[in-house]
Amino acid sequence: MAEADLAAAERCVLEQVSAYKIRGPSGYRLEWLKGIRPEQVIQIARERIALKPHHVQLADLNHGQ
């Protein structure tokens, strides 16, 4: 998979899960998520990627399962 495709997929998912990011002591959002299950993140990724014109393989999203 091309690096650009991975970056685009990551941006799409991050847009959707940003509300679940934990705020650190300084007030900035951290990479850690709270209040969402891993299965939900995968579903969000599948839905967002389906709406985008790039060629991300859904199998790549399940490598951690």
Residue pairs with C-beta under 8 A, 6 or more apart in sequence:
1 55
1 56
1 57
1 60
4 54
5 54
5 55
5 56
6 56
6 60
8 52
8 54
8 56
9 45
9 48
9 49
9 52
9 54
9 56
9 61
12 45
12 48
12 49
12 51
12 52
13 41
13 44
13 45
13 48
15 48
16 44
16 48
17 33
17 36
17 41
17 44
18 29
20 33
20 34
20 35
20 36
21 29
21 30
21 31
21 32
21 33
21 34
22 29
22 30
22 32
22 33
22 34
23 29
23 30
24 30
33 41
38 64
38 65
42 61
42 62
42 65
45 61
46 58
46 61
49 56
49 58
49 61
